[in-house]
Amino acid sequence: MENKPTITCKSYINEGSFLTLSTRLTESLSKLKVEWKRTYGRSSHELYLNVKIVPLTSALLEQNDLVTRPYFHIFWTDCNDVDLYRSSIREEISSWINLLSSHKASEWIIVIVTSDVLSRLTKAKLQLPRTSIADKVKAEFCPKNPERLQVLFDPMRESAKSAESWSALGTKVATTTVRCMETIVSKYEDKVRSERERRNEKTWDFCSYFILQEELAFMYEMLGMCGNALVQYDELDAMFTQYVLNANAGVINVPPGALACW
């Protein structure tokens, strides 16, 4: 099964409608070209973000490896009723954010699905001409980061406003997801680099190092950056050659039979 970067969702939308929306978002992301910025002056890389959107679970948030961990989180709701928002949706959003925070997952957005007609009817009924659910969500959950809120207008219709809101949502999800992956991969590369520098120590273990750098190769392969993945394997090949030479020279300690499987 092909690996893809994971985005989680928490949805308070009709299941059929949500499936349509999440499928369209996935397809939109796969057509967006995003720049992958690299550290240490290395050239950037352009990629298309092929992701999978899955329901949020606590078990998923506990994944720490590069390939299976979730990188971005979305809360979806089509609530346009103030009473419903106050009685349940507000608490659901709060619980969702608290769950993410408890796992140090800081990259998230809230998507409110709405339509101009429904919004006008709701405001007229409740006599709240200047207040919307979006206004309340922004004020309560992201007053300092309003970009965490995205409003999707008439997503099932073909209109300029709908297309504009889809474009804004796709761009926000793509760029934030990639920036998050860049940060995590950069830290992981530093970890690999630190372990590599220990290669001449007697306690250094090539097998553990192999697993560490192989995961980085898997990550680049998942992103379609095959050249970067091959670099990892080339480095592992060179490292293994040096490991064998050091072992034969007695520079490092190698447990009996450790090289037999190689």
Contacts in CASP RR format, 6 or more apart in sequence:
PFRMAT RR
TARGET T0000
AUTHOR 0000-0000-0000
METHOD contacts of the structure
MODEL  1
MENKPTITCKSYINEGSFLTLSTRLTESLSKLKVEWKRTYGRSSHELYLN
VKIVPLTSALLEQNDLVTRPYFHIFWTDCNDVDLYRSSIREEISSWINLL
SSHKASEWIIVIVTSDVLSRLTKAKLQLPRTSIADKVKAEFCPKNPERLQ
VLFDPMRESAKSAESWSALGTKVATTTVRCMETIVSKYEDKVRSERERRN
EKTWDFCSYFILQEELAFMYEMLGMCGNALVQYDELDAMFTQYVLNANAG
VINVPPGALACW
3 67 0 8 1.000
3 68 0 8 1.000
3 218 0 8 1.000
3 221 0 8 1.000
3 222 0 8 1.000
4 50 0 8 1.000
4 51 0 8 1.000
4 52 0 8 1.000
4 222 0 8 1.000
5 49 0 8 1.000
5 50 0 8 1.000
5 51 0 8 1.000
5 52 0 8 1.000
5 71 0 8 1.000
5 177 0 8 1.000
5 181 0 8 1.000
5 222 0 8 1.000
5 223 0 8 1.000
6 51 0 8 1.000
6 52 0 8 1.000
6 54 0 8 1.000
6 60 0 8 1.000
6 68 0 8 1.000
6 69 0 8 1.000
6 70 0 8 1.000
6 71 0 8 1.000
7 51 0 8 1.000
7 52 0 8 1.000
7 53 0 8 1.000
7 54 0 8 1.000
7 70 0 8 1.000
7 71 0 8 1.000
7 72 0 8 1.000
7 73 0 8 1.000
7 74 0 8 1.000
7 173 0 8 1.000
7 177 0 8 1.000
8 53 0 8 1.000
8 54 0 8 1.000
8 55 0 8 1.000
8 56 0 8 1.000
8 57 0 8 1.000
8 60 0 8 1.000
8 61 0 8 1.000
8 70 0 8 1.000
8 72 0 8 1.000
8 73 0 8 1.000
8 74 0 8 1.000
9 18 0 8 1.000
9 22 0 8 1.000
9 53 0 8 1.000
9 54 0 8 1.000
9 55 0 8 1.000
9 56 0 8 1.000
9 73 0 8 1.000
9 74 0 8 1.000
9 75 0 8 1.000
9 76 0 8 1.000
10 55 0 8 1.000
10 56 0 8 1.000
10 73 0 8 1.000
10 74 0 8 1.000
10 75 0 8 1.000
10 76 0 8 1.000
10 92 0 8 1.000
10 96 0 8 1.000
11 18 0 8 1.000
11 22 0 8 1.000
11 55 0 8 1.000
11 75 0 8 1.000
11 76 0 8 1.000
11 77 0 8 1.000
12 75 0 8 1.000
12 76 0 8 1.000
12 77 0 8 1.000
12 78 0 8 1.000
12 79 0 8 1.000
12 89 0 8 1.000
12 92 0 8 1.000
13 21 0 8 1.000
13 76 0 8 1.000
13 77 0 8 1.000
13 78 0 8 1.000
13 113 0 8 1.000
14 78 0 8 1.000
17 78 0 8 1.000
17 113 0 8 1.000
17 156 0 8 1.000
18 76 0 8 1.000
20 156 0 8 1.000
21 76 0 8 1.000
21 113 0 8 1.000
21 152 0 8 1.000
21 155 0 8 1.000
22 53 0 8 1.000
24 155 0 8 1.000
24 166 0 8 1.000
25 53 0 8 1.000
25 169 0 8 1.000
25 170 0 8 1.000
25 173 0 8 1.000
26 51 0 8 1.000
26 52 0 8 1.000
26 53 0 8 1.000
28 166 0 8 1.000
28 169 0 8 1.000
28 170 0 8 1.000
29 48 0 8 1.000
29 49 0 8 1.000
29 50 0 8 1.000
29 51 0 8 1.000
29 170 0 8 1.000
29 173 0 8 1.000
29 174 0 8 1.000
30 48 0 8 1.000
30 49 0 8 1.000
30 50 0 8 1.000
30 51 0 8 1.000
31 48 0 8 1.000
32 48 0 8 1.000
32 49 0 8 1.000
32 170 0 8 1.000
32 171 0 8 1.000
32 174 0 8 1.000
33 46 0 8 1.000
33 47 0 8 1.000
33 48 0 8 1.000
34 46 0 8 1.000
34 47 0 8 1.000
34 48 0 8 1.000
34 49 0 8 1.000
34 174 0 8 1.000
34 175 0 8 1.000
34 178 0 8 1.000
35 44 0 8 1.000
35 45 0 8 1.000
35 46 0 8 1.000
35 178 0 8 1.000
36 44 0 8 1.000
36 45 0 8 1.000
36 46 0 8 1.000
36 47 0 8 1.000
36 178 0 8 1.000
36 182 0 8 1.000
36 223 0 8 1.000
36 225 0 8 1.000
37 44 0 8 1.000
37 182 0 8 1.000
38 44 0 8 1.000
38 45 0 8 1.000
38 182 0 8 1.000
39 186 0 8 1.000
39 189 0 8 1.000
45 225 0 8 1.000
45 228 0 8 1.000
47 178 0 8 1.000
47 223 0 8 1.000
47 224 0 8 1.000
47 225 0 8 1.000
49 174 0 8 1.000
49 177 0 8 1.000
49 178 0 8 1.000
51 177 0 8 1.000
53 74 0 8 1.000
54 60 0 8 1.000
54 70 0 8 1.000
56 70 0 8 1.000
56 73 0 8 1.000
56 96 0 8 1.000
56 99 0 8 1.000
58 99 0 8 1.000
58 103 0 8 1.000
60 70 0 8 1.000
61 70 0 8 1.000
61 99 0 8 1.000
61 100 0 8 1.000
61 103 0 8 1.000
61 105 0 8 1.000
62 103 0 8 1.000
63 69 0 8 1.000
63 70 0 8 1.000
65 215 0 8 1.000
66 184 0 8 1.000
66 185 0 8 1.000
66 188 0 8 1.000
66 215 0 8 1.000
66 216 0 8 1.000
66 218 0 8 1.000
66 219 0 8 1.000
67 215 0 8 1.000
67 218 0 8 1.000
67 219 0 8 1.000
67 222 0 8 1.000
69 184 0 8 1.000
70 105 0 8 1.000
71 107 0 8 1.000
71 177 0 8 1.000
71 180 0 8 1.000
71 181 0 8 1.000
71 184 0 8 1.000
72 107 0 8 1.000
72 108 0 8 1.000
72 109 0 8 1.000
72 173 0 8 1.000
72 176 0 8 1.000
72 177 0 8 1.000
72 180 0 8 1.000
73 96 0 8 1.000
73 100 0 8 1.000
73 105 0 8 1.000
73 107 0 8 1.000
73 108 0 8 1.000
73 109 0 8 1.000
74 108 0 8 1.000
74 109 0 8 1.000
74 110 0 8 1.000
74 111 0 8 1.000
74 173 0 8 1.000
75 92 0 8 1.000
75 93 0 8 1.000
75 96 0 8 1.000
75 108 0 8 1.000
75 109 0 8 1.000
75 110 0 8 1.000
75 111 0 8 1.000
76 111 0 8 1.000
76 113 0 8 1.000
77 89 0 8 1.000
77 93 0 8 1.000
77 110 0 8 1.000
77 111 0 8 1.000
77 112 0 8 1.000
77 113 0 8 1.000
77 133 0 8 1.000
78 112 0 8 1.000
78 113 0 8 1.000
78 114 0 8 1.000
79 85 0 8 1.000
79 89 0 8 1.000
79 112 0 8 1.000
79 133 0 8 1.000
80 114 0 8 1.000
80 118 0 8 1.000
80 119 0 8 1.000
80 122 0 8 1.000
80 133 0 8 1.000
81 122 0 8 1.000
81 133 0 8 1.000
82 122 0 8 1.000
82 126 0 8 1.000
82 128 0 8 1.000
82 131 0 8 1.000
82 133 0 8 1.000
82 136 0 8 1.000
85 133 0 8 1.000
85 136 0 8 1.000
89 133 0 8 1.000
90 136 0 8 1.000
90 140 0 8 1.000
93 110 0 8 1.000
93 137 0 8 1.000
93 141 0 8 1.000
94 141 0 8 1.000
97 108 0 8 1.000
97 141 0 8 1.000
100 106 0 8 1.000
100 108 0 8 1.000
107 176 0 8 1.000
107 177 0 8 1.000
107 180 0 8 1.000
108 148 0 8 1.000
109 147 0 8 1.000
109 148 0 8 1.000
109 149 0 8 1.000
109 150 0 8 1.000
109 172 0 8 1.000
109 173 0 8 1.000
109 176 0 8 1.000
110 137 0 8 1.000
110 141 0 8 1.000
110 142 0 8 1.000
110 148 0 8 1.000
110 149 0 8 1.000
110 150 0 8 1.000
111 150 0 8 1.000
111 151 0 8 1.000
111 152 0 8 1.000
111 169 0 8 1.000
112 133 0 8 1.000
112 134 0 8 1.000
112 137 0 8 1.000
112 149 0 8 1.000
112 150 0 8 1.000
112 151 0 8 1.000
112 152 0 8 1.000
113 152 0 8 1.000
113 155 0 8 1.000
114 132 0 8 1.000
114 133 0 8 1.000
114 134 0 8 1.000
114 151 0 8 1.000
114 152 0 8 1.000
114 153 0 8 1.000
114 154 0 8 1.000
115 153 0 8 1.000
115 154 0 8 1.000
115 157 0 8 1.000
116 153 0 8 1.000
116 154 0 8 1.000
116 161 0 8 1.000
119 132 0 8 1.000
123 129 0 8 1.000
123 131 0 8 1.000
123 132 0 8 1.000
134 149 0 8 1.000
134 151 0 8 1.000
137 149 0 8 1.000
138 146 0 8 1.000
138 149 0 8 1.000
141 148 0 8 1.000
141 149 0 8 1.000
142 148 0 8 1.000
142 149 0 8 1.000
147 172 0 8 1.000
150 165 0 8 1.000
150 168 0 8 1.000
150 169 0 8 1.000
150 172 0 8 1.000
151 165 0 8 1.000
152 162 0 8 1.000
152 165 0 8 1.000
152 166 0 8 1.000
152 169 0 8 1.000
153 159 0 8 1.000
153 161 0 8 1.000
153 162 0 8 1.000
153 164 0 8 1.000
153 165 0 8 1.000
154 161 0 8 1.000
154 162 0 8 1.000
155 162 0 8 1.000
155 165 0 8 1.000
155 166 0 8 1.000
181 223 0 8 1.000
185 216 0 8 1.000
185 219 0 8 1.000
188 215 0 8 1.000
188 216 0 8 1.000
188 219 0 8 1.000
189 216 0 8 1.000
191 212 0 8 1.000
192 209 0 8 1.000
192 212 0 8 1.000
192 213 0 8 1.000
192 216 0 8 1.000
195 204 0 8 1.000
195 208 0 8 1.000
195 209 0 8 1.000
195 212 0 8 1.000
196 209 0 8 1.000
196 213 0 8 1.000
196 239 0 8 1.000
198 204 0 8 1.000
199 209 0 8 1.000
199 239 0 8 1.000
199 242 0 8 1.000
199 243 0 8 1.000
199 246 0 8 1.000
200 246 0 8 1.000
200 251 0 8 1.000
200 252 0 8 1.000
201 252 0 8 1.000
202 251 0 8 1.000
202 252 0 8 1.000
202 253 0 8 1.000
203 253 0 8 1.000
204 252 0 8 1.000
206 239 0 8 1.000
206 240 0 8 1.000
206 243 0 8 1.000
207 258 0 8 1.000
209 239 0 8 1.000
210 236 0 8 1.000
210 240 0 8 1.000
213 232 0 8 1.000
213 235 0 8 1.000
213 236 0 8 1.000
213 239 0 8 1.000
214 232 0 8 1.000
214 236 0 8 1.000
216 232 0 8 1.000
217 229 0 8 1.000
217 230 0 8 1.000
217 232 0 8 1.000
217 233 0 8 1.000
217 236 0 8 1.000
218 229 0 8 1.000
220 226 0 8 1.000
220 227 0 8 1.000
220 228 0 8 1.000
220 229 0 8 1.000
220 232 0 8 1.000
221 229 0 8 1.000
240 262 0 8 1.000
243 252 0 8 1.000
244 259 0 8 1.000
244 262 0 8 1.000
246 252 0 8 1.000
247 254 0 8 1.000
247 258 0 8 1.000
247 259 0 8 1.000
END
